[in-house]
Amino acid sequence: MEPDREAEPQFSQPVNQIVLMVAVLVLVGAGTGLAFATIFPVIEANLWLNGFIIFVFGIGVIACFLQ
């Protein structure tokens, strides 16, 4: 019986995934910028709740990039 050997992990640079994530963020930002005049009254209706939702979304985006 052979001894247990652990394989050493090989990590590659996730350049394609990061580029796609940044591209999606740019597209979402552009869409938000174009629709801002329409969306802002809805956000302004309950600023604290919508601000918290945007804050949690930002934390989620940062967590995805850090992974």
PDB file with SEQRES, HELIX, SHEET and CRYST1 records, atoms N, CA, C and O in Angstrom:
SEQRES   1 A   67  MET GLU PRO ASP ARG GLU ALA GLU PRO GLN PHE SER GLN          
SEQRES   2 A   67  PRO VAL ASN GLN ILE VAL LEU MET VAL ALA VAL LEU VAL          
SEQRES   3 A   67  LEU VAL GLY ALA GLY THR GLY LEU ALA PHE ALA THR ILE          
SEQRES   4 A   67  PHE PRO VAL ILE GLU ALA ASN LEU TRP LEU ASN GLY PHE          
SEQRES   5 A   67  ILE ILE PHE VAL PHE GLY ILE GLY VAL ILE ALA CYS PHE          
SEQRES   6 A   67  LEU GLN                                                      
HELIX    1 AA1 VAL A   15  ALA A   45  1                                  31    
HELIX    2 AA2 LEU A   47  LEU A   66  1                                  20    
CRYST1    1.000    1.000    1.000  90.00  90.00  90.00 P 1           1          
ATOM      1  N   MET A   1       0.843  -1.185   0.000  1.00  0.00           N  
ATOM      2  CA  MET A   1       0.000   0.000   0.000  1.00  0.00           C  
ATOM      3  C   MET A   1       0.883   1.241   0.000  1.00  0.00           C  
ATOM      4  O   MET A   1       1.824   1.347   0.786  1.00  0.00           O  
ATOM      5  N   GLU A   2       0.565   2.191  -0.901  1.00  0.00           N  
ATOM      6  CA  GLU A   2       1.369   3.404  -1.010  1.00  0.00           C  
ATOM      7  C   GLU A   2       0.923   4.427   0.022  1.00  0.00           C  
ATOM      8  O   GLU A   2      -0.253   4.474   0.385  1.00  0.00           O  
ATOM      9  N   PRO A   3       1.848   5.240   0.495  1.00  0.00           N  
ATOM     10  CA  PRO A   3       1.463   6.289   1.449  1.00  0.00           C  
ATOM     11  C   PRO A   3       0.587   7.335   0.757  1.00  0.00           C  
ATOM     12  O   PRO A   3       0.680   7.546  -0.452  1.00  0.00           O  
ATOM     13  N   ASP A   4      -0.260   7.980   1.551  1.00  0.00           N  
ATOM     14  CA  ASP A   4      -1.127   9.030   1.020  1.00  0.00           C  
ATOM     15  C   ASP A   4      -0.287  10.236   0.622  1.00  0.00           C  
ATOM     16  O   ASP A   4       0.469  10.779   1.427  1.00  0.00           O  
ATOM     17  N   ARG A   5      -0.430  10.630  -0.598  1.00  0.00           N  
ATOM     18  CA  ARG A   5       0.280  11.810  -1.085  1.00  0.00           C  
ATOM     19  C   ARG A   5      -0.753  12.881  -1.406  1.00  0.00           C  
ATOM     20  O   ARG A   5      -1.760  12.633  -2.070  1.00  0.00           O  
ATOM     21  N   GLU A   6      -0.473  14.051  -0.924  1.00  0.00           N  
ATOM     22  CA  GLU A   6      -1.387  15.156  -1.218  1.00  0.00           C  
ATOM     23  C   GLU A   6      -0.891  15.891  -2.446  1.00  0.00           C  
ATOM     24  O   GLU A   6       0.285  16.245  -2.538  1.00  0.00           O  
ATOM     25  N   ALA A   7      -1.766  16.112  -3.363  1.00  0.00           N  
ATOM     26  CA  ALA A   7      -1.416  16.864  -4.565  1.00  0.00           C  
ATOM     27  C   ALA A   7      -1.331  18.344  -4.207  1.00  0.00           C  
ATOM     28  O   ALA A   7      -2.153  18.864  -3.453  1.00  0.00           O  
ATOM     29  N   GLU A   8      -0.341  18.997  -4.751  1.00  0.00           N  
ATOM     30  CA  GLU A   8      -0.213  20.427  -4.517  1.00  0.00           C  
ATOM     31  C   GLU A   8      -1.106  21.168  -5.503  1.00  0.00           C  
ATOM     32  O   GLU A   8      -1.037  20.932  -6.710  1.00  0.00           O  
ATOM     33  N   PRO A   9      -1.940  22.060  -4.990  1.00  0.00           N  
ATOM     34  CA  PRO A   9      -2.850  22.782  -5.891  1.00  0.00           C  
ATOM     35  C   PRO A   9      -2.080  23.753  -6.778  1.00  0.00           C  
ATOM     36  O   PRO A   9      -1.095  24.359  -6.355  1.00  0.00           O  
ATOM     37  N   GLN A  10      -2.543  23.885  -8.002  1.00  0.00           N  
ATOM     38  CA  GLN A  10      -1.976  24.860  -8.922  1.00  0.00           C  
ATOM     39  C   GLN A  10      -3.063  25.872  -9.249  1.00  0.00           C  
ATOM     40  O   GLN A  10      -4.117  25.524  -9.782  1.00  0.00           O  
ATOM     41  N   PHE A  11      -2.795  27.111  -8.927  1.00  0.00           N  
ATOM     42  CA  PHE A  11      -3.770  28.171  -9.158  1.00  0.00           C  
ATOM     43  C   PHE A  11      -3.340  29.004 -10.354  1.00  0.00           C  
ATOM     44  O   PHE A  11      -2.183  29.410 -10.466  1.00  0.00           O  
ATOM     45  N   SER A  12      -4.281  29.250 -11.235  1.00  0.00           N  
ATOM     46  CA  SER A  12      -4.004  30.119 -12.374  1.00  0.00           C  
ATOM     47  C   SER A  12      -4.599  31.498 -12.086  1.00  0.00           C  
ATOM     48  O   SER A  12      -5.431  31.658 -11.193  1.00  0.00           O  
ATOM     49  N   GLN A  13      -4.168  32.458 -12.838  1.00  0.00           N  
ATOM     50  CA  GLN A  13      -4.685  33.817 -12.664  1.00  0.00           C  
ATOM     51  C   GLN A  13      -6.061  33.911 -13.330  1.00  0.00           C  
ATOM     52  O   GLN A  13      -6.189  33.602 -14.514  1.00  0.00           O  
ATOM     53  N   PRO A  14      -7.076  34.327 -12.598  1.00  0.00           N  
ATOM     54  CA  PRO A  14      -8.441  34.382 -13.155  1.00  0.00           C  
ATOM     55  C   PRO A  14      -8.710  35.667 -13.937  1.00  0.00           C  
ATOM     56  O   PRO A  14      -9.665  36.388 -13.649  1.00  0.00           O  
ATOM     57  N   VAL A  15      -7.869  35.945 -14.918  1.00  0.00           N  
ATOM     58  CA  VAL A  15      -7.977  37.205 -15.656  1.00  0.00           C  
ATOM     59  C   VAL A  15      -9.303  37.292 -16.407  1.00  0.00           C  
ATOM     60  O   VAL A  15      -9.964  38.330 -16.370  1.00  0.00           O  
ATOM     61  N   ASN A  16      -9.702  36.213 -17.088  1.00  0.00           N  
ATOM     62  CA  ASN A  16     -10.952  36.251 -17.863  1.00  0.00           C  
ATOM     63  C   ASN A  16     -12.149  36.524 -16.966  1.00  0.00           C  
ATOM     64  O   ASN A  16     -13.023  37.312 -17.329  1.00  0.00           O  
ATOM     65  N   GLN A  17     -12.206  35.891 -15.809  1.00  0.00           N  
ATOM     66  CA  GLN A  17     -13.334  36.081 -14.907  1.00  0.00           C  
ATOM     67  C   GLN A  17     -13.366  37.513 -14.372  1.00  0.00           C  
ATOM     68  O   GLN A  17     -14.433  38.119 -14.274  1.00  0.00           O  
ATOM     69  N   ILE A  18     -12.207  38.045 -14.030  1.00  0.00           N  
ATOM     70  CA  ILE A  18     -12.163  39.417 -13.505  1.00  0.00           C  
ATOM     71  C   ILE A  18     -12.571  40.411 -14.588  1.00  0.00           C  
ATOM     72  O   ILE A  18     -13.300  41.363 -14.309  1.00  0.00           O  
ATOM     73  N   VAL A  19     -12.113  40.203 -15.809  1.00  0.00           N  
ATOM     74  CA  VAL A  19     -12.499  41.087 -16.916  1.00  0.00           C  
ATOM     75  C   VAL A  19     -14.009  41.042 -17.134  1.00  0.00           C  
ATOM     76  O   VAL A  19     -14.636  42.082 -17.333  1.00  0.00           O  
ATOM     77  N   LEU A  20     -14.596  39.849 -17.097  1.00  0.00           N  
ATOM     78  CA  LEU A  20     -16.047  39.733 -17.253  1.00  0.00           C  
ATOM     79  C   LEU A  20     -16.797  40.411 -16.103  1.00  0.00           C  
ATOM     80  O   LEU A  20     -17.814  41.068 -16.326  1.00  0.00           O  
ATOM     81  N   MET A  21     -16.298  40.251 -14.883  1.00  0.00           N  
ATOM     82  CA  MET A  21     -16.956  40.887 -13.733  1.00  0.00           C  
ATOM     83  C   MET A  21     -16.899  42.410 -13.847  1.00  0.00           C  
ATOM     84  O   MET A  21     -17.882  43.094 -13.561  1.00  0.00           O  
ATOM     85  N   VAL A  22     -15.756  42.934 -14.264  1.00  0.00           N  
ATOM     86  CA  VAL A  22     -15.633  44.388 -14.439  1.00  0.00           C  
ATOM     87  C   VAL A  22     -16.531  44.862 -15.578  1.00  0.00           C  
ATOM     88  O   VAL A  22     -17.146  45.923 -15.481  1.00  0.00           O  
ATOM     89  N   ALA A  23     -16.610  44.086 -16.655  1.00  0.00           N  
ATOM     90  CA  ALA A  23     -17.471  44.458 -17.781  1.00  0.00           C  
ATOM     91  C   ALA A  23     -18.934  44.516 -17.347  1.00  0.00           C  
ATOM     92  O   ALA A  23     -19.660  45.432 -17.734  1.00  0.00           O  
ATOM     93  N   VAL A  24     -19.367  43.551 -16.553  1.00  0.00           N  
ATOM     94  CA  VAL A  24     -20.751  43.555 -16.061  1.00  0.00           C  
ATOM     95  C   VAL A  24     -20.989  44.760 -15.159  1.00  0.00           C  
ATOM     96  O   VAL A  24     -22.037  45.400 -15.247  1.00  0.00           O  
ATOM     97  N   LEU A  25     -20.021  45.077 -14.288  1.00  0.00           N  
ATOM     98  CA  LEU A  25     -20.166  46.257 -13.432  1.00  0.00           C  
ATOM     99  C   LEU A  25     -20.267  47.540 -14.257  1.00  0.00           C  
ATOM    100  O   LEU A  25     -21.059  48.424 -13.933  1.00  0.00           O  
ATOM    101  N   VAL A  26     -19.475  47.643 -15.312  1.00  0.00           N  
ATOM    102  CA  VAL A  26     -19.538  48.823 -16.179  1.00  0.00           C  
ATOM    103  C   VAL A  26     -20.898  48.908 -16.864  1.00  0.00           C  
ATOM    104  O   VAL A  26     -21.490  49.985 -16.939  1.00  0.00           O  
ATOM    105  N   LEU A  27     -21.395  47.778 -17.362  1.00  0.00           N  
ATOM    106  CA  LEU A  27     -22.708  47.780 -18.017  1.00  0.00           C  
ATOM    107  C   LEU A  27     -23.827  48.135 -17.045  1.00  0.00           C  
ATOM    108  O   LEU A  27     -24.740  48.883 -17.394  1.00  0.00           O  
ATOM    109  N   VAL A  28     -23.760  47.599 -15.821  1.00  0.00           N  
ATOM    110  CA  VAL A  28     -24.772  47.934 -14.813  1.00  0.00           C  
ATOM    111  C   VAL A  28     -24.684  49.417 -14.456  1.00  0.00           C  
ATOM    112  O   VAL A  28     -25.707  50.085 -14.309  1.00  0.00           O  
ATOM    113  N   GLY A  29     -23.471  49.924 -14.320  1.00  0.00           N  
ATOM    114  CA  GLY A  29     -23.292  51.348 -14.032  1.00  0.00           C  
ATOM    115  C   GLY A  29     -23.814  52.229 -15.152  1.00  0.00           C  
ATOM    116  O   GLY A  29     -24.445  53.254 -14.897  1.00  0.00           O  
ATOM    117  N   ALA A  30     -23.551  51.831 -16.401  1.00  0.00           N  
ATOM    118  CA  ALA A  30     -24.042  52.608 -17.540  1.00  0.00           C  
ATOM    119  C   ALA A  30     -25.567  52.576 -17.599  1.00  0.00           C  
ATOM    120  O   ALA A  30     -26.206  53.597 -17.855  1.00  0.00           O  
ATOM    121  N   GLY A  31     -26.141  51.408 -17.364  1.00  0.00           N  
ATOM    122  CA  GLY A  31     -27.605  51.309 -17.350  1.00  0.00           C  
ATOM    123  C   GLY A  31     -28.221  52.131 -16.239  1.00  0.00           C  
ATOM    124  O   GLY A  31     -29.258  52.769 -16.424  1.00  0.00           O  
ATOM    125  N   THR A  32     -27.578  52.112 -15.085  1.00  0.00           N  
ATOM    126  CA  THR A  32     -28.065  52.920 -13.964  1.00  0.00           C  
ATOM    127  C   THR A  32     -27.947  54.404 -14.282  1.00  0.00           C  
ATOM    128  O   THR A  32     -28.841  55.188 -13.962  1.00  0.00           O  
ATOM    129  N   GLY A  33     -26.851  54.781 -14.907  1.00  0.00           N  
ATOM    130  CA  GLY A  33     -26.671  56.187 -15.273  1.00  0.00           C  
ATOM    131  C   GLY A  33     -27.716  56.658 -16.272  1.00  0.00           C  
ATOM    132  O   GLY A  33     -28.218  57.778 -16.179  1.00  0.00           O  
ATOM    133  N   LEU A  34     -28.040  55.797 -17.225  1.00  0.00           N  
ATOM    134  CA  LEU A  34     -29.050  56.167 -18.218  1.00  0.00           C  
ATOM    135  C   LEU A  34     -30.454  56.249 -17.617  1.00  0.00           C  
ATOM    136  O   LEU A  34     -31.266  57.075 -18.034  1.00  0.00           O  
ATOM    137  N   ALA A  35     -30.732  55.392 -16.641  1.00  0.00           N  
ATOM    138  CA  ALA A  35     -32.075  55.335 -16.057  1.00  0.00           C  
ATOM    139  C   ALA A  35     -32.174  56.126 -14.750  1.00  0.00           C  
ATOM    140  O   ALA A  35     -33.202  56.072 -14.074  1.00  0.00           O  
ATOM    141  N   PHE A  36     -31.121  56.858 -14.389  1.00  0.00           N  
ATOM    142  CA  PHE A  36     -31.092  57.511 -13.083  1.00  0.00           C  
ATOM    143  C   PHE A  36     -32.262  58.465 -12.866  1.00  0.00           C  
ATOM    144  O   PHE A  36     -32.854  58.483 -11.787  1.00  0.00           O  
ATOM    145  N   ALA A  37     -32.595  59.245 -13.865  1.00  0.00           N  
ATOM    146  CA  ALA A  37     -33.690  60.217 -13.705  1.00  0.00           C  
ATOM    147  C   ALA A  37     -35.015  59.516 -13.413  1.00  0.00           C  
ATOM    148  O   ALA A  37     -35.858  60.049 -12.692  1.00  0.00           O  
ATOM    149  N   THR A  38     -35.194  58.331 -13.971  1.00  0.00           N  
ATOM    150  CA  THR A  38     -36.427  57.573 -13.736  1.00  0.00           C  
ATOM    151  C   THR A  38     -36.376  56.844 -12.403  1.00  0.00           C  
ATOM    152  O   THR A  38     -37.387  56.752 -11.707  1.00  0.00           O  
ATOM    153  N   ILE A  39     -35.206  56.323 -12.042  1.00  0.00           N  
ATOM    154  CA  ILE A  39     -35.063  55.503 -10.836  1.00  0.00           C  
ATOM    155  C   ILE A  39     -34.975  56.341  -9.564  1.00  0.00           C  
ATOM    156  O   ILE A  39     -35.426  55.897  -8.509  1.00  0.00           O  
ATOM    157  N   PHE A  40     -34.401  57.547  -9.642  1.00  0.00           N  
ATOM    158  CA  PHE A  40     -34.132  58.325  -8.435  1.00  0.00           C  
ATOM    159  C   PHE A  40     -35.367  58.609  -7.583  1.00  0.00           C  
ATOM    160  O   PHE A  40     -35.264  58.515  -6.360  1.00  0.00           O  
ATOM    161  N   PRO A  41     -36.523  58.950  -8.144  1.00  0.00           N  
ATOM    162  CA  PRO A  41     -37.702  59.168  -7.276  1.00  0.00           C  
ATOM    163  C   PRO A  41     -38.094  57.919  -6.481  1.00  0.00           C  
ATOM    164  O   PRO A  41     -38.590  58.028  -5.359  1.00  0.00           O  
ATOM    165  N   VAL A  42     -37.875  56.751  -7.052  1.00  0.00           N  
ATOM    166  CA  VAL A  42     -38.189  55.511  -6.341  1.00  0.00           C  
ATOM    167  C   VAL A  42     -37.219  55.326  -5.178  1.00  0.00           C  
ATOM    168  O   VAL A  42     -37.628  54.955  -4.078  1.00  0.00           O  
ATOM    169  N   ILE A  43     -35.946  55.582  -5.419  1.00  0.00           N  
ATOM    170  CA  ILE A  43     -34.933  55.464  -4.360  1.00  0.00           C  
ATOM    171  C   ILE A  43     -35.181  56.510  -3.282  1.00  0.00           C  
ATOM    172  O   ILE A  43     -35.039  56.229  -2.092  1.00  0.00           O  
ATOM    173  N   GLU A  44     -35.551  57.708  -3.698  1.00  0.00           N  
ATOM    174  CA  GLU A  44     -35.767  58.805  -2.766  1.00  0.00           C  
ATOM    175  C   GLU A  44     -36.991  58.582  -1.877  1.00  0.00           C  
ATOM    176  O   GLU A  44     -37.082  59.179  -0.805  1.00  0.00           O  
ATOM    177  N   ALA A  45     -37.923  57.742  -2.297  1.00  0.00           N  
ATOM    178  CA  ALA A  45     -39.136  57.493  -1.521  1.00  0.00           C  
ATOM    179  C   ALA A  45     -38.804  56.896  -0.158  1.00  0.00           C  
ATOM    180  O   ALA A  45     -39.443  57.241   0.836  1.00  0.00           O  
ATOM    181  N   ASN A  46     -37.832  56.020  -0.097  1.00  0.00           N  
ATOM    182  CA  ASN A  46     -37.403  55.450   1.180  1.00  0.00           C  
ATOM    183  C   ASN A  46     -35.880  55.345   1.136  1.00  0.00           C  
ATOM    184  O   ASN A  46     -35.315  54.286   0.864  1.00  0.00           O  
ATOM    185  N   LEU A  47     -35.241  56.469   1.410  1.00  0.00           N  
ATOM    186  CA  LEU A  47     -33.803  56.589   1.226  1.00  0.00           C  
ATOM    187  C   LEU A  47     -33.013  55.625   2.107  1.00  0.00           C  
ATOM    188  O   LEU A  47     -32.034  55.040   1.645  1.00  0.00           O  
ATOM    189  N   TRP A  48     -33.413  55.446   3.360  1.00  0.00           N  
ATOM    190  CA  TRP A  48     -32.661  54.579   4.274  1.00  0.00           C  
ATOM    191  C   TRP A  48     -32.711  53.117   3.835  1.00  0.00           C  
ATOM    192  O   TRP A  48     -31.684  52.439   3.819  1.00  0.00           O  
ATOM    193  N   LEU A  49     -33.890  52.632   3.483  1.00  0.00           N  
ATOM    194  CA  LEU A  49     -34.017  51.242   3.058  1.00  0.00           C  
ATOM    195  C   LEU A  49     -33.258  50.989   1.768  1.00  0.00           C  
ATOM    196  O   LEU A  49     -32.504  50.021   1.672  1.00  0.00           O  
ATOM    197  N   ASN A  50     -33.447  51.845   0.780  1.00  0.00           N  
ATOM    198  CA  ASN A  50     -32.764  51.663  -0.495  1.00  0.00           C  
ATOM    199  C   ASN A  50     -31.261  51.876  -0.358  1.00  0.00           C  
ATOM    200  O   ASN A  50     -30.481  51.213  -1.042  1.00  0.00           O  
ATOM    201  N   GLY A  51     -30.847  52.779   0.504  1.00  0.00           N  
ATOM    202  CA  GLY A  51     -29.424  52.954   0.774  1.00  0.00           C  
ATOM    203  C   GLY A  51     -28.815  51.705   1.386  1.00  0.00           C  
ATOM    204  O   GLY A  51     -27.698  51.319   1.043  1.00  0.00           O  
ATOM    205  N   PHE A  52     -29.555  51.071   2.298  1.00  0.00           N  
ATOM    206  CA  PHE A  52     -29.074  49.829   2.911  1.00  0.00           C  
ATOM    207  C   PHE A  52     -28.984  48.711   1.871  1.00  0.00           C  
ATOM    208  O   PHE A  52     -28.034  47.928   1.880  1.00  0.00           O  
ATOM    209  N   ILE A  53     -29.961  48.637   0.983  1.00  0.00           N  
ATOM    210  CA  ILE A  53     -29.941  47.627  -0.075  1.00  0.00           C  
ATOM    211  C   ILE A  53     -28.730  47.840  -0.983  1.00  0.00           C  
ATOM    212  O   ILE A  53     -28.046  46.879  -1.335  1.00  0.00           O  
ATOM    213  N   ILE A  54     -28.465  49.065  -1.357  1.00  0.00           N  
ATOM    214  CA  ILE A  54     -27.306  49.366  -2.202  1.00  0.00           C  
ATOM    215  C   ILE A  54     -26.011  49.054  -1.460  1.00  0.00           C  
ATOM    216  O   ILE A  54     -25.058  48.558  -2.061  1.00  0.00           O  
ATOM    217  N   PHE A  55     -25.967  49.339  -0.161  1.00  0.00           N  
ATOM    218  CA  PHE A  55     -24.791  49.034   0.663  1.00  0.00           C  
ATOM    219  C   PHE A  55     -24.520  47.531   0.700  1.00  0.00           C  
ATOM    220  O   PHE A  55     -23.378  47.105   0.529  1.00  0.00           O  
ATOM    221  N   VAL A  56     -25.553  46.731   0.921  1.00  0.00           N  
ATOM    222  CA  VAL A  56     -25.394  45.272   0.960  1.00  0.00           C  
ATOM    223  C   VAL A  56     -24.977  44.749  -0.414  1.00  0.00           C  
ATOM    224  O   VAL A  56     -24.157  43.835  -0.502  1.00  0.00           O  
ATOM    225  N   PHE A  57     -25.527  45.312  -1.479  1.00  0.00           N  
ATOM    226  CA  PHE A  57     -25.109  44.938  -2.829  1.00  0.00           C  
ATOM    227  C   PHE A  57     -23.623  45.223  -3.029  1.00  0.00           C  
ATOM    228  O   PHE A  57     -22.900  44.404  -3.596  1.00  0.00           O  
ATOM    229  N   GLY A  58     -23.175  46.375  -2.566  1.00  0.00           N  
ATOM    230  CA  GLY A  58     -21.755  46.723  -2.674  1.00  0.00           C  
ATOM    231  C   GLY A  58     -20.862  45.756  -1.914  1.00  0.00           C  
ATOM    232  O   GLY A  58     -19.798  45.376  -2.403  1.00  0.00           O  
ATOM    233  N   ILE A  59     -21.288  45.356  -0.718  1.00  0.00           N  
ATOM    234  CA  ILE A  59     -20.520  44.374   0.054  1.00  0.00           C  
ATOM    235  C   ILE A  59     -20.459  43.045  -0.699  1.00  0.00           C  
ATOM    236  O   ILE A  59     -19.415  42.393  -0.724  1.00  0.00           O  
ATOM    237  N   GLY A  60     -21.560  42.647  -1.305  1.00  0.00           N  
ATOM    238  CA  GLY A  60     -21.593  41.409  -2.084  1.00  0.00           C  
ATOM    239  C   GLY A  60     -20.650  41.450  -3.277  1.00  0.00           C  
ATOM    240  O   GLY A  60     -19.964  40.470  -3.565  1.00  0.00           O  
ATOM    241  N   VAL A  61     -20.617  42.576  -3.967  1.00  0.00           N  
ATOM    242  CA  VAL A  61     -19.722  42.730  -5.121  1.00  0.00           C  
ATOM    243  C   VAL A  61     -18.263  42.655  -4.665  1.00  0.00           C  
ATOM    244  O   VAL A  61     -17.442  41.987  -5.295  1.00  0.00           O  
ATOM    245  N   ILE A  62     -17.951  43.342  -3.571  1.00  0.00           N  
ATOM    246  CA  ILE A  62     -16.579  43.306  -3.035  1.00  0.00           C  
ATOM    247  C   ILE A  62     -16.213  41.885  -2.609  1.00  0.00           C  
ATOM    248  O   ILE A  62     -15.097  41.435  -2.867  1.00  0.00           O  
ATOM    249  N   ALA A  63     -17.134  41.177  -1.963  1.00  0.00           N  
ATOM    250  CA  ALA A  63     -16.858  39.804  -1.535  1.00  0.00           C  
ATOM    251  C   ALA A  63     -16.594  38.904  -2.731  1.00  0.00           C  
ATOM    252  O   ALA A  63     -15.724  38.036  -2.669  1.00  0.00           O  
ATOM    253  N   CYS A  64     -17.334  39.097  -3.825  1.00  0.00           N  
ATOM    254  CA  CYS A  64     -17.091  38.290  -5.028  1.00  0.00           C  
ATOM    255  C   CYS A  64     -15.712  38.559  -5.606  1.00  0.00           C  
ATOM    256  O   CYS A  64     -15.027  37.628  -6.029  1.00  0.00           O  
ATOM    257  N   PHE A  65     -15.296  39.820  -5.629  1.00  0.00           N  
ATOM    258  CA  PHE A  65     -13.960  40.131  -6.154  1.00  0.00           C  
ATOM    259  C   PHE A  65     -12.869  39.584  -5.257  1.00  0.00           C  
ATOM    260  O   PHE A  65     -11.827  39.158  -5.755  1.00  0.00           O  
ATOM    261  N   LEU A  66     -13.075  39.583  -3.953  1.00  0.00           N  
ATOM    262  CA  LEU A  66     -12.044  39.095  -3.039  1.00  0.00           C  
ATOM    263  C   LEU A  66     -11.882  37.579  -3.105  1.00  0.00           C  
ATOM    264  O   LEU A  66     -10.819  37.050  -2.778  1.00  0.00           O  
ATOM    265  N   GLN A  67     -12.925  36.888  -3.522  1.00  0.00           N  
ATOM    266  CA  GLN A  67     -12.812  35.438  -3.634  1.00  0.00           C  
ATOM    267  C   GLN A  67     -11.955  35.095  -4.814  1.00  0.00           C  
ATOM    268  O   GLN A  67     -11.729  33.917  -5.091  1.00  0.00           O  
TER     269      GLN A  67                                                      
END                                                                             
